[in-house]
Amino acid sequence: MNLTKTVLAAAFTLSAGALAYAQNPIINSAYCADPSAHVFNGRVYVYPSHDIPAPADFGRKDWFCMADYHVYSSDNLVDWVDHGVIVDQNYVPWVNRHSYSMWAPDCNVKDGKYYFYFPADNRIGLATSDNPYGPFTCEAEPIQGAGGIDPCIFIDDDGACYLIWSGQGMRIAKLKDNMKEFDGEAKTIQHDTPNRGLKEGPFMFKRNGIYYFTFPWVDENHECLCYCTGDNPFGPFKYQGKIMEQNPQCWTNHHSVVEFKGKWYLFYHHNDYSPNFDKNRSVCIDELTFNEDGSINLVTPTLRGVGVTKATSKIELDRYSKIADKDHAWIEFLRTEAPFEGWKTVFRNNDSSRNPIWVEYDRVDFGSKDLGSVLVRCQSNVGGRLEIRADSLQGPVIATVDIPGKNVEWQEIKAPISAQMNGVHDLFVSMRSGLLMYIDWVKFIE
Ligand code: FUB
């Protein structure tokens, strides 16, 4: 009997099933970073690393601390399933149980078998499974010759498999059919990216015959995401530009690029749920677009993320697409001590002359059935009036909601629908009168 596999299977299906979040960040049940996304059997699977607060047996309280991996999946980029833990440092024979160094992983499929590569103790390990969500069986030894971090497993159109990682420079080795031994020598990937600061987290993909070699790179102070192109996996690659600018709040970034249902997406991380400690990060997705010549347009991180939100679900306005000027509308954590509970939108108007103060939330699906009313979870001392419109600030009024004053506790205020909407519309919620309001979410009911 393979003990490792048996223990993993029993232990790691327990937490499966928990739902993650519909907007950015997509996972609000744990801190996750370094998202590696792939499409397997029509679903997107994301293999991130898992940041945790440093436990007693880990000396560096201010450093990355990671002990295991979960995998998450979705068939619409909105509803995410947490399949639970797939690999844990305590069950990998060669990993030191106190190293907490399970950094950025990657996974891919070959001939129906899933190969999950992960770094630990500056070496790279392999676990295999018959399913993208496990159970995974860990190899007894790390991969020989691959010293470093951040493995990426790139499979070319002809079936050739390449392990790419960050070691002394960016390294690449073709793999034998067993996926764990090098077929020939490892090489350093040649590219002409300016040599300004750290480069790590390689991710390779191919589109229209062009090989894209992409990675986080410190151009200024923090990591931005950049890309190079070439005509084979070994290079040489030509530096082409940035995919995402650095985030002033989070030193690292780390990403993957995937095509799903005809669109391309960038998975990356920021530290939205932990603004004061950038080693507790969170996974986000935004759309990525190409120009005709294959160049990539810079991706601007959004709160809204991707996918369509059902009108009958909680529409978290704090994940807005656009917002009025920041002196009058902004977001705050609902409870700073519990960041995963999310944020609220604040509308503030000192003299009433600035109304309407508004927030825009794009892509809400009203379906084809008539809706009866809207619920707004809100809080306000003095009360006021909210207007919910479709398509623009001047568009059809879906509902007018009178928010009572002296409303210091959170309340769900109900109002009738005044214009029925069908299909997908952008939502505009504005304060038409009032001085100060907090809104948690808006939800339509039948
Ligand atoms: O998550 C730990 C490390 O931070 C990764 O391996 C790097 O790519 C950076 O994101």
Residues whose N, C-alpha, C, O or C-beta is under 5 A from the ligand:
A	BS01	FUB	A33 D34 S49 F64 W103 A104 I149 D150 E200 G201 T252 N253 H254
